Amino acid sequence: MAYLGKQYKYVRSENFEEFVNSCGLSEEQAKGYINFKPCQKLMKDGDRYVYTTTSDQWNRELVFKSGVEFDERIGDFDSKTVITVDGNVMTQVQKFDDGKVITFKREFNGNDLVVTITNSSWDGVAKRFYKV
């Protein structure tokens, strides 16, 4: 798990604006997510993981156990979330009260991180790319 503790900085996106627009957010909320270009880091602490997202806009830390569901607050929304770490892949599945499911598949490869994003209410696939 050589990727643990590395800070990955945002480089570029594909179809991310389309993904955000599929989420049914207000124009102001959508603009905030579209302009969000964070750094990300994953650490391990015993049987728990600490996933940190930092940017000029805000910082966020998720502490979780792989495969264990927890309540997550995303902006104005609540989800039941499960994050699974398997080798170099971290998969986050968020289930919302309205039935929508959003999945973030983070693949760590050396100094690269590729995040593949899907939404059950959208047929597309978005990607965000990061580098150490």
HELIX and SHEET records of a PDB file:
HELIX    1   1 PHE A   16  ASN A   21  1                                   6    
HELIX    2   2 GLU A   27  ILE A   34  1                                   8    
SHEET    1   A10 ASN A  59  PHE A  64  0                                        
SHEET    2   A10 ARG A  48  THR A  54 -1                                        
SHEET    3   A10 CYS A  39  ASP A  45 -1                                        
SHEET    4   A10 TYR A   8  GLU A  14 -1                                        
SHEET    5   A10 ALA A 126  LYS A 131 -1                                        
SHEET    6   A10 ASP A 112  ASN A 119 -1                                        
SHEET    7   A10 VAL A 101  ASN A 109 -1                                        
SHEET    8   A10 VAL A  89  PHE A  96 -1                                        
SHEET    9   A10 PHE A  77  ASP A  86 -1                                        
SHEET   10   A10 PHE A  70  ILE A  74 -1                                        
END                                                                             
